Amino acid sequence: MTQLHPRSYWYLRHGQTDWNREGLSQGRTNVPLNATGIAQADAAAKLFQDGIQTHAPITHIVSSPLDRALKTATIVQQGLVAEGCAPLPLTTDVGLEEVCFGEQEGQPMGDWYDSWIAGDYTPKGAEPFADLRARAVAAVNRATEAGGIPLIVAHGALFRALRSAMSLPANVRLPNATPLWIQPPEEQTGPAVWQLTVMAD
């Protein structure tokens, strides 16, 4: 199983879409940001401006190519420039795309996530959780191998896979456009624990 390299990174789930607001599973369906999501991305840029003063500067942005993530990444990139930061390179990685939920896309979110994460159930036409985890880890490793501190802009289910790779409880919902500062375990004799710090007002 591919392991997540012990390197720090920033993470941001995309802003809100209409399907988020309605409680529908989006998956690979390319649903755009709504007005609330655009405002959330603007607010996230300001939180990053504060966060990089406290933790570490962002050196580059790597985004999922799906519209809701790439639009969020672009708004944050432009917002940081407006706050006086130098322009950051922005690239996409198909490995950061949201999971394909198959027949569940567009349906109300159900109570099957735990079974999917455990590998006991995969919706018809959907991507198994183990496959999602493998490509999510590979994509983040590519982003951190470039050197510096990347900002990863992607999705909620994909972050569940990353939580699993960090040996954290996987089925935890990450709110839209909530910046996270993520640090690998320190050298220690006890359990290896990744540190997640939420940037908030």
C-alpha positions in Angstrom: 0.0 0.0 0.0 1.4 3.4 -1.0 2.2 5.5 2.0 1.7 9.3 2.4 5.1 10.9 2.5 5.8 12.7 5.8 5.7 16.2 4.5 3.6 19.2 5.5 0.9 20.6 3.2 -2.1 22.9 3.1 -5.6 21.4 2.2 -8.8 23.1 1.0 -12.0 21.5 0.1 -13.9 23.5 -2.7 -16.6 26.0 -1.9 -20.3 25.2 -1.7 -22.3 24.0 -4.7 -26.0 23.7 -5.1 -25.7 19.9 -4.7 -23.8 20.4 -1.4 -26.6 22.7 -0.2 -29.2 20.1 -1.1 -27.3 17.2 0.5 -26.7 15.3 -2.8 -23.7 13.1 -3.6 -21.7 14.8 -6.2 -18.8 12.5 -7.0 -17.4 13.1 -10.4 -20.4 15.1 -11.6 -19.0 18.5 -12.5 -21.2 20.8 -10.4 -20.1 24.5 -10.3 -19.7 26.7 -7.3 -22.8 28.6 -6.3 -22.7 32.2 -5.0 -22.1 31.0 -1.4 -19.2 28.9 -2.6 -17.6 31.8 -4.4 -17.9 33.9 -1.2 -16.4 31.0 0.8 -13.4 30.8 -1.5 -12.9 34.6 -1.1 -13.0 34.2 2.7 -10.6 31.2 2.5 -8.0 33.4 0.8 -8.0 35.8 3.8 -7.7 32.9 6.2 -4.7 31.6 4.3 -3.1 35.1 4.5 -3.3 34.8 8.3 -2.3 31.1 8.3 0.9 31.5 6.3 2.1 34.0 8.8 1.6 31.6 11.7 2.6 28.3 10.0 4.3 28.2 6.6 4.0 30.0 3.3 2.3 28.3 0.3 4.8 27.8 -2.5 2.4 26.3 -5.2 -1.2 25.3 -5.7 -2.3 21.9 -7.0 -6.0 21.5 -7.7 -8.4 18.9 -8.9 -9.4 19.7 -12.5 -13.2 19.6 -11.6 -14.7 23.1 -12.0 -15.7 23.5 -8.3 -12.2 22.9 -7.1 -10.3 24.7 -9.8 -12.5 27.8 -9.5 -11.9 27.7 -5.7 -8.2 27.4 -6.3 -8.2 30.3 -8.7 -10.1 32.6 -6.4 -7.7 31.8 -3.5 -4.7 32.4 -5.8 -6.0 35.8 -6.9 -7.1 36.7 -3.4 -3.6 36.1 -2.0 -2.1 38.3 -4.8 -4.6 41.0 -3.7 -3.4 40.6 -0.2 0.2 41.4 -1.3 1.5 37.8 -1.9 3.5 37.0 -5.0 1.6 35.0 -7.7 1.6 31.3 -7.0 1.9 28.7 -9.7 -1.4 26.8 -10.1 -1.5 23.3 -11.7 -4.1 20.5 -11.8 -3.7 16.8 -11.1 -6.3 14.4 -12.3 -5.4 12.2 -9.3 -7.1 14.8 -7.1 -10.5 14.4 -8.8 -13.4 13.5 -6.5 -14.3 9.8 -6.3 -16.8 8.5 -8.8 -19.9 7.5 -6.9 -21.5 5.7 -9.8 -25.3 5.3 -9.4 -25.3 7.3 -6.1 -24.3 10.6 -7.9 -27.2 13.1 -7.7 -28.8 11.0 -4.9 -29.3 12.1 -1.3 -26.3 11.3 0.8 -27.1 8.0 2.6 -25.6 6.0 5.5 -23.4 3.7 3.4 -20.1 5.6 3.7 -18.8 3.5 6.6 -19.4 0.3 4.6 -17.8 1.8 1.5 -14.7 2.9 3.5 -14.5 -0.6 5.0 -14.6 -2.2 1.5 -17.8 -4.0 2.3 -20.0 -2.0 -0.2 -19.3 -0.1 -3.4 -22.2 1.5 -5.3 -22.7 0.2 -8.8 -20.3 1.9 -11.2 -18.4 3.6 -8.3 -14.7 3.7 -7.4 -13.7 1.4 -4.5 -12.4 3.3 -1.5 -9.0 1.5 -1.6 -8.5 2.8 -5.2 -9.5 6.3 -4.2 -7.0 6.2 -1.3 -4.2 5.0 -3.5 -4.6 7.7 -6.1 -5.2 10.5 -3.5 -2.0 9.5 -1.7 0.0 9.4 -5.0 -1.3 12.8 -6.0 -0.4 14.5 -2.7 3.0 12.8 -2.8 3.6 14.3 -6.3 2.6 17.7 -5.0 5.0 17.6 -2.0 7.8 16.0 -4.0 8.1 19.3 -5.9 9.6 20.9 -2.8 8.1 23.7 -0.8 4.7 23.7 0.8 1.7 23.0 -1.6 -1.9 24.0 -1.2 -4.0 21.0 -2.3 -7.5 22.1 -3.5 -9.8 19.1 -3.9 -12.8 17.3 -2.4 -14.6 15.9 0.6 -14.5 12.2 -0.1 -11.0 12.5 -1.3 -10.0 14.0 2.0 -11.7 11.0 3.8 -9.2 8.9 1.8 -6.3 11.1 3.0 -7.5 10.9 6.6 -7.4 7.1 6.3 -3.8 7.3 4.9 -2.9 9.5 7.9 -4.3 6.8 10.3 -7.2 9.2 11.3 -10.9 8.3 11.5 -11.9 8.4 7.8 -15.6 9.2 7.8 -15.4 12.8 9.0 -17.0 15.4 6.9 -14.8 18.4 6.0 -16.8 21.6 5.7 -16.6 23.5 2.4 -13.7 26.0 2.0 -12.2 25.3 5.4 -8.4 25.7 5.2 -6.3 23.0 7.0 -2.6 23.1 7.9 -1.4 19.5 7.9 1.8 18.3 9.5 3.3 14.8 9.6 4.1 13.0 12.8 7.1 14.2 14.7 9.9 11.7 15.6 8.6 10.1 18.8 8.3 6.8 20.6 4.5 6.9 20.8 1.9 6.5 18.1 2.5 8.5 14.9 -0.2 11.2 14.7 -0.6 13.7 11.9 -1.6 17.1 13.1 -4.5 19.0 11.5 -5.0 22.6 12.3 -8.2 24.4 11.1 -7.9 28.0 10.0 -11.0 29.8 11.2 -12.2 33.4 11.9 
